[in-house]
Amino acid sequence: MAAKAAHVWNAGTGGKARKPAGAPVVDRCTVDGCGRPAEGAAPAEGWHRTDVPASSEPPRDWCSAWCAAVGRALADLRPARR
């Protein structure tokens, strides 16, 4: 009984394997040019720019808000060397 209840509680995910250690948390975007270094004064229409001043990552242009959020998080984790 407990196993069935746990299965229902976990929406059927009980017993499924996790991603291996070191695997990417999110899949890489397939849009051409997503994550490219920023060029020009503003990103192309519909694209998003991230610029984290305290990061070693340069400003970058992203195809969507989701990709920009992932890029921002990565930039936050890569502090500039001082």
C-alpha positions in Angstrom: 0.0 0.0 0.0 2.7 2.5 0.9 4.6 1.9 -2.4 1.4 2.6 -4.4 0.7 5.8 -2.3 4.2 7.0 -2.8 3.9 6.3 -6.5 0.8 8.4 -6.7 2.3 11.2 -4.5 5.3 11.4 -6.8 3.2 11.5 -9.9 4.6 8.2 -11.1 8.2 9.3 -11.0 9.3 6.9 -8.3 12.1 4.6 -9.4 13.2 6.7 -12.4 16.9 7.4 -12.8 18.3 10.8 -12.1 20.7 12.5 -14.5 24.3 11.5 -14.0 26.5 13.7 -11.9 28.1 16.4 -13.9 25.3 16.4 -16.5 24.0 19.8 -17.6 21.0 21.0 -15.5 19.3 22.5 -18.6 19.6 21.5 -22.2 21.6 23.7 -24.6 19.5 26.1 -26.7 19.3 25.2 -30.4 18.6 28.7 -31.7 21.4 29.9 -33.9 23.4 32.7 -32.2 21.7 32.4 -28.8 24.3 33.4 -26.1 26.5 35.2 -28.5 28.6 38.2 -27.3 26.5 41.4 -27.4 27.1 43.7 -30.4 25.6 47.1 -30.9 23.7 49.4 -28.5 20.7 47.1 -28.1 19.8 43.5 -28.8 17.8 42.5 -31.9 14.1 42.8 -31.6 12.7 40.0 -29.4 16.1 39.1 -28.0 17.3 39.8 -24.4 20.7 41.1 -23.2 22.5 40.2 -20.0 25.3 42.3 -18.6 26.7 41.4 -15.2 29.4 43.9 -14.3 30.9 41.8 -11.5 31.3 38.8 -13.9 34.1 37.6 -16.1 31.4 36.9 -18.7 30.9 39.6 -21.4 27.5 41.0 -22.1 25.5 38.4 -24.2 22.4 38.3 -26.3 19.8 35.5 -25.7 16.9 34.4 -27.8 14.4 34.2 -25.0 13.8 35.3 -21.4 14.4 31.7 -20.3 17.8 31.5 -22.0 18.7 35.0 -20.6 17.8 33.8 -17.1 20.1 30.8 -17.5 22.8 33.0 -18.9 22.5 35.5 -16.1 22.8 32.7 -13.5 25.9 31.4 -15.2 27.4 34.9 -15.3 26.6 35.3 -11.6 28.6 32.2 -10.9 31.7 33.4 -12.8 33.0 36.4 -10.8 35.5 38.8 -12.4 39.1 38.3 -11.4 40.6 41.1 -9.4 
